[in-house]
Amino acid sequence: MTGGRVRIDGNTLRLPGGVAVRFVRTLRLPERGTHPLPPGLGEFPVRRVADHADRVPEPMRARGGVLLPVYLREAMWLSFAGTTEPAALQVGVGKVCAVSGEPWRDRLSRRPQNYVVLPRQPWLDGINSGTGTVRQFVAVPLGLGATVEGQVTGEEVWGGVQLRSFPLKERPLAEWRRRERERERQRARQPGPAGPPTGYGTPTGYGPPVGQGTGGDYGTAPPMAAPPGGPASPGGPSAPGGPAIPGAPGSPPAWSPGSAPPPPAAPFGAAPPPPAAPPRRAAAMGLGAGGAMRQEVYRDDRPLGDWSEEPAGRVFVHLVTPPEWRRITGEAPPPSPVDRAAYTRAGLPWYDYYDADAEDLAPADALEAVEPVGAWLGDDLDPWQAPSAGQVTPLKDAPGTPVEDGEW
C-alpha cells in the first residue's frame, strides 16, 4: 500500500499529486467499424465503500475504495480534466493494464509503457487495441469470460477498475513549475483580451473549465441526458474535502454497522440512509471491449527516471448493477442510457481529437486479440444511426500535415 489519501470531490476522484479522474456515461458504439468520439452524457455517481461497509460483500469491503452503478453493456470513459500537475497514471481493468495489456505491476514500465501521461492524455475511452484507435469500455458481469480480464488472463477474479498515480520527482517537478510560471508571465504580457485558461488544470486548452460547459461540450451532459435529482447533496459522502477513501492508501478502515430497517430509496445523488441490511454477494461487474473509435494513447516523452518510483495513491473502483447500488446505498440509480439513434437524429455533436505534438503508442498485442462483448452477449440490437460529417466537432489541433511557410 501507499501513503497518499484519495478523496471524492463531487463525483471526481482526486488522487495525490493533483490527479483528477471522473467516470463519464456515454453512447455505446457498434462493434463493427471505427467511429468518432462519443459524447459525455453526465457523470457516474461515486460513493465510498466504507460508508456502506455492512451492506457490501466481504471481498468489496476488504479491497476498500469506491463503487459506482453501471447497467449491463453500458459504456463509459475516464476523464482526466482538472488534473493540476504532471502524473503517470496506471489504469487497470480487472488488474490488466488498459495500455500495455500486461498483468498489473507495482512499478512504471516503458517496455511496454504501462501508464498514461497526464494531463497530455485528456481522457481514456477504452483499451489500447489498435493503431490510433481504442476499443470502448463496456460493462459486463463476471463469470462469462467476456471481460478484458477474462480474455487476457483466463480467469475473472477482480473486475472493476484500478487506478494508481505516480508524481514527478522533486527536481523535474520544480522545473515544470518554473516553466509554468514563465508561461503565465508571458501570457500576462500579451496584448488583447484574455482567453480561456489553457494550463494543466483545464481540459487540454480548449473549451470551458470542468463543470462550466454547456450541452455541446465533450464531457458534459446534453439537456436530454441530465440525471434527475441534481448534484450530490453537499453534506453527503461525496462532498469536497470529505473523509479519505478507506482501502485507498493511508486511510483508516472504520465502519459501524447499524440495525434500523432501510428507508425508501433516496433520489439520485441524495445522502444515503443509515446502513442496516446484511451484506450479501453482489453482482460483480467488469469491463469488456466494445466498438472501436479514433483515439490515441500517447507515448511518454519524459525519461522514465523523472517519475517517482513509488505511487502517491491508488484506489479500487467497484462496478455494481443498479439494483445492487440501490440496495447498498439506498439511492436510486441513474436513468438507463440514452437512445443512441435518437441522440444522433437530434443533431447533437460527436467529436474528433488530434494532438499534433504527441506520438501514439503501438497497440498492445494482448489487447488487439480481445473480442468485443457481443461474442458472449449476442448481437447489439439497439438502433444505430451514424453521425453526419457536420455533427463531428474537431477538438484541439486539426489533423493532417502542417503547411510550411516560406519567404514572401
C-alpha positions in Angstrom: 0.0 0.0 0.0 1.0 3.6 -0.5 0.8 6.6 1.8 -1.4 9.1 -0.1 -5.1 9.7 0.5 -7.7 9.5 -2.2 -10.8 11.7 -1.8 -14.1 12.2 -3.5 -14.9 15.7 -4.7 -18.4 15.7 -6.1 -18.1 12.7 -8.5 -14.4 13.3 -9.1 -11.7 11.0 -7.6 -8.8 13.1 -6.5 -5.5 11.2 -6.2 -2.4 12.7 -4.5 -0.3 14.8 -6.8 -3.2 16.7 -8.4 -4.7 13.8 -10.4 -8.4 14.1 -11.1 -10.5 11.2 -12.6 -14.2 11.2 -13.5 -16.2 8.3 -14.9 -18.4 9.5 -17.7 -21.5 7.9 -19.2 -21.6 7.8 -23.0 -23.2 6.2 -26.0 -22.3 2.6 -26.8 -20.7 2.2 -30.2 -21.4 -0.5 -32.7 -18.8 -3.3 -32.5 -18.2 -3.1 -36.3 -16.3 -0.2 -37.9 -14.4 2.7 -36.4 -16.2 5.7 -35.1 -15.6 9.3 -33.8 -15.5 10.0 -30.1 -19.0 9.7 -28.5 -20.3 12.4 -26.2 -20.3 12.6 -22.5 -23.8 12.1 -21.0 -23.1 13.0 -17.4 -21.0 11.5 -14.6 -21.4 8.2 -12.8 -22.1 8.8 -9.1 -19.2 7.6 -6.9 -19.5 6.6 -3.2 -17.1 5.3 -0.6 -17.3 1.6 0.2 -16.6 2.3 3.9 -19.8 4.3 4.1 -21.8 1.2 3.4 -19.5 -1.4 4.9 -22.2 -3.5 6.5 -24.1 -3.8 3.1 -21.3 -4.8 0.8 -19.8 -8.3 0.5 -16.6 -9.1 2.3 -14.3 -9.0 -0.8 -15.5 -5.5 -1.6 -15.1 -4.4 2.0 -11.5 -5.9 2.1 -10.5 -4.0 -1.1 -12.0 -0.7 0.0 -12.1 2.1 -2.5 -15.3 3.3 -4.1 -18.3 1.9 -6.0 -20.4 3.2 -8.9 -23.6 1.8 -10.6 -23.5 0.7 -14.2 -26.0 -1.0 -16.5 -25.3 -4.2 -18.4 -23.5 -3.3 -21.6 -23.3 0.4 -20.7 -20.3 2.2 -22.0 -18.1 4.7 -20.1 -14.9 6.7 -20.4 -12.4 8.2 -18.0 -11.9 12.0 -18.0 -8.7 13.4 -16.5 -9.8 17.1 -16.9 -8.9 19.1 -13.8 -5.5 17.4 -13.3 -3.3 20.1 -12.0 0.3 18.7 -12.3 2.0 16.1 -14.4 1.4 12.5 -13.4 1.8 9.0 -14.7 -1.5 7.1 -14.1 -1.9 3.4 -14.3 -5.3 2.2 -15.4 -6.3 -1.4 -14.7 -9.4 -3.3 -15.9 -9.6 -6.4 -13.7 -5.9 -5.8 -12.9 -5.0 -6.0 -16.6 -3.3 -2.8 -17.8 -5.5 -1.0 -20.2 -2.4 0.4 -22.0 0.0 -2.5 -22.2 -2.3 -5.5 -21.8 0.0 -7.0 -19.2 -0.8 -8.0 -15.7 -1.0 -5.2 -13.1 2.5 -4.2 -11.9 3.6 -2.1 -8.9 6.1 -0.1 -10.9 6.1 2.0 -14.0 7.5 0.4 -17.2 8.5 1.8 -20.6 8.9 -1.5 -22.4 6.0 -1.6 -22.8 4.6 1.6 -21.4 2.0 0.7 -18.7 0.5 4.1 -17.9 -1.0 7.2 -19.4 0.7 10.6 -19.1 -1.5 13.3 -17.5 -2.7 15.8 -18.5 -1.5 15.3 -22.0 -3.9 12.3 -22.2 -7.2 14.2 -21.7 -9.3 11.1 -21.4 -9.3 7.3 -22.0 -12.3 5.7 -23.6 -11.1 2.1 -23.9 -8.3 -0.4 -24.2 -5.2 0.3 -26.4 -6.1 -2.2 -29.1 -5.3 -0.6 -32.4 -3.1 1.9 -34.2 -4.7 5.2 -33.4 -7.8 3.5 -32.0 -9.1 2.1 -28.8 -12.0 -0.3 -28.1 -14.7 1.2 -25.8 -15.0 0.2 -22.2 -18.3 -1.7 -21.8 -19.7 -3.2 -18.6 -20.3 -6.9 -18.4 -20.8 -9.3 -15.5 -18.0 -11.5 -14.2 -18.3 -15.2 -14.9 -18.9 -15.2 -18.7 -15.3 -14.7 -19.7 -16.3 -11.6 -21.7 -14.2 -9.1 -19.7 -10.7 -8.0 -20.8 -9.5 -9.7 -17.6 -11.1 -13.0 -18.5 -9.8 -13.0 -22.1 -6.3 -11.9 -21.2 -5.7 -14.0 -18.0 -8.2 -16.8 -18.5 -9.9 -16.1 -15.2 -12.2 -13.4 -13.7 -11.2 -12.6 -10.1 -11.0 -8.8 -9.7 -13.4 -7.0 -12.0 -13.8 -3.2 -11.6 -11.2 -0.5 -12.4 -7.9 0.1 -10.6 -6.1 3.4 -10.6 -2.6 4.2 -9.3 -0.8 7.6 -9.7 2.9 8.4 -9.8 4.1 12.1 -9.5 7.2 13.6 -10.8 10.3 13.6 -8.7 11.2 16.8 -6.8 13.7 18.2 -9.4 11.6 17.6 -12.6 8.5 18.9 -10.8 10.3 22.1 -9.7 11.5 22.7 -13.3 8.0 22.1 -14.6 6.5 24.6 -12.1 9.2 27.2 -13.1 8.3 26.8 -16.8 4.6 27.1 -16.0 5.2 30.3 -14.1 7.2 31.7 -17.0 4.4 30.8 -19.4 1.9 32.5 -17.2 4.1 35.7 -17.2 4.3 35.6 -21.0 0.6 35.2 -21.4 0.0 38.1 -19.0 2.3 40.4 -21.1 0.5 39.6 -24.3 -1.9 42.3 -25.5 -5.6 41.7 -26.3 -8.5 40.2 -24.3 -7.8 37.3 -22.1 -8.9 34.0 -23.5 -9.9 30.9 -21.6 -7.3 29.2 -19.4 -5.0 26.8 -21.2 -2.9 25.4 -18.4 -2.6 21.9 -16.9 -5.8 22.4 -14.8 -8.1 22.8 -17.9 -9.3 20.3 -20.4 -6.2 20.4 -22.7 -6.6 24.1 -23.5 -10.0 24.1 -25.3 -13.5 24.8 -24.1 -14.5 26.0 -20.6 -13.2 24.6 -17.4 -14.8 21.4 -16.0 -18.3 21.9 -14.8 -18.9 25.2 -16.8 -19.7 23.7 -20.2 -22.9 23.6 -22.0 -24.7 20.6 -23.5 -22.4 20.7 -26.6 -19.1 20.3 -24.8 -17.3 17.0 -24.8 -17.6 15.5 -21.3 -20.7 17.4 -20.3 -24.3 16.1 -20.3 -26.7 17.4 -23.0 -30.0 18.6 -21.6 -31.7 15.3 -22.8 -29.3 13.3 -20.7 -29.2 15.2 -17.4 -29.7 12.9 -14.5 -32.6 13.6 -12.2 -32.2 15.0 -8.8 -29.3 17.4 -9.5 -25.8 17.2 -7.9 -24.9 15.3 -4.8 -26.0 16.6 -1.5 -23.4 18.9 -0.1 -23.4 17.0 3.2 -23.3 13.6 1.6 -20.3 11.3 1.4 -19.1 12.8 -1.9 -18.8 16.4 -0.6 -15.5 18.1 -1.4 -12.9 17.6 1.3 -14.8 14.7 2.8 -13.2 11.8 4.5 -10.5 9.8 2.8 -11.5 6.6 1.0 -10.7 3.5 3.1 -8.8 1.0 1.1 -7.0 3.9 -0.5 -3.6 4.2 1.0 -3.3 5.9 4.3 -6.9 5.8 5.3 -8.5 4.0 8.3 -10.9 1.1 7.6 -13.5 2.4 10.0 -17.2 1.4 9.9 -20.0 0.8 12.3 -23.0 -1.5 11.3 -26.4 -0.2 12.1 -29.6 -2.1 12.9 -32.6 0.0 11.8 -34.6 -1.1 8.8 -33.7 0.6 5.5 -35.8 3.6 4.5 -37.2 4.1 1.0 -34.6 4.7 -1.7 -33.4 8.3 -1.8 -33.4 10.3 -5.1 -30.3 10.0 -7.3 -27.4 12.0 -5.6 -29.0 12.3 -2.2 -27.2 11.3 1.0 -27.5 7.6 1.8 -29.7 6.3 4.7 -28.2 4.6 7.7 -26.9 1.1 6.8 -29.0 -1.9 8.0 -29.3 -4.8 5.6 -26.8 -7.6 6.0 -24.2 -7.9 3.3 -24.6 -10.4 0.5 -22.7 -11.4 -2.6 -23.0 -8.5 -5.1 -23.4 -9.0 -8.8 -19.8 -8.1 -9.6 -19.1 -6.3 -12.9 -16.0 -5.8 -15.0 -15.1 -4.1 -18.3 -15.1 -5.8 -21.7 -14.4 -4.3 -25.1 -16.9 -2.6 -27.3 -16.7 -0.7 -30.6 -13.6 1.0 -31.9 -13.1 4.7 -32.0 -10.4 7.1 -33.2 -8.3 7.9 -30.1 -4.6 7.7 -29.5 -2.9 6.6 -26.3 0.1 9.0 -26.1 3.7 7.9 -25.7 5.6 9.4 -22.7 8.3 11.8 -23.9 9.9 12.1 -20.5 12.8 9.9 -19.2 11.3 7.2 -17.0 13.6 8.3 -14.2 11.7 11.6 -14.0 8.8 9.8 -12.3 8.7 8.7 -8.7 9.5 5.1 -8.1 6.6 4.8 -5.6 3.0 5.6 -6.2 1.4 8.6 -4.5 -2.0 6.9 -4.2 -4.3 4.2 -5.5 -7.9 3.3 -5.5 -10.1 0.3 -6.4 -13.3 1.2 -8.3 -16.0 -1.4 -7.9 -18.8 -1.6 -10.6 -22.2 -2.8 -9.3 -25.5 -3.3 -11.0 -28.3 -0.6 -10.5 -30.3 -3.0 -8.2 -27.2 -3.6 -6.1 -26.5 0.2 -6.0 -30.0 0.8 -4.6 -29.6 -2.0 -2.0 -26.2 -0.9 -0.9 -26.5 2.9 -0.9 -30.3 3.4 -0.6 -30.1 5.8 -3.6 -31.9 5.5 -6.9 -29.5 4.7 -9.7 -29.1 7.0 -12.7 -31.6 6.5 -15.5 -30.9 4.0 -18.2 -28.6 5.0 -21.0 -29.7 7.4 -23.7 -31.1 6.1 -27.0 -28.1 6.4 -29.3 -30.1 6.7 -32.5 -32.3 9.4 -31.0 -29.2 11.3 -29.9 -27.8 11.4 -33.5 -31.2 12.2 -35.1 -31.4 15.2 -32.7 -28.3 16.6 -34.4 -26.2 16.6 -31.2 -22.4 16.5 -31.5 -19.8 13.8 -31.8 -16.1 14.6 -31.5 -12.7 14.1 -33.1 -9.5 14.8 -31.2 -6.0 15.2 -32.6 -2.7 16.3 -30.9 -0.1 17.3 -33.5 2.7 17.2 -30.9 2.0 13.8 -29.4 3.0 10.3 -30.6 0.7 7.4 -30.5 1.7 4.2 -28.7 1.7 0.9 -30.6 -1.3 -1.3 -29.8 -0.8 -4.0 -27.2 -0.7 -7.5 -28.7 -2.8 -8.9 -25.8 -5.4 -6.2 -26.2 -5.5 -6.5 -30.0 -6.8 -10.0 -29.5 -9.6 -9.1 -27.2 -13.0 -9.8 -28.7 -16.0 -7.5 -28.3 -18.6 -8.4 -25.7 -21.1 -9.3 -28.4 -19.4 -12.6 -28.8 -20.8 -13.5 -25.4 -23.9 -11.3 -25.1 -25.2 -11.6 -28.6 -25.7 -9.0 -31.3 -26.2 -5.4 -30.4 -29.8 -4.8 -31.4 -30.2 -1.2 -30.2 -30.9 1.1 -33.2 -27.9 2.9 -34.6 -27.5 5.9 -36.8 -24.1 7.1 -37.8 -23.4 10.8 -37.3 -23.1 13.1 -40.3 -19.8 14.8 -41.1 -21.3 18.1 -39.9 -22.0 16.6 -36.5 -18.4 15.6 -35.7 -16.7 18.5 -33.9 -12.9 18.7 -34.1 -11.0 19.3 -30.9 -7.5 20.7 -30.3 -5.3 20.5 -33.5 -6.6 19.9 -37.0 -5.4 16.6 -38.4 -3.1 16.4 -41.4 0.4 17.5 -42.3 1.3 21.1 -41.2 1.7 23.6 -44.1 5.3 25.0 -44.4 5.6 28.8 -44.7 8.2 30.5 -46.9 9.6 34.0 -47.7 7.0 36.3 -49.2 
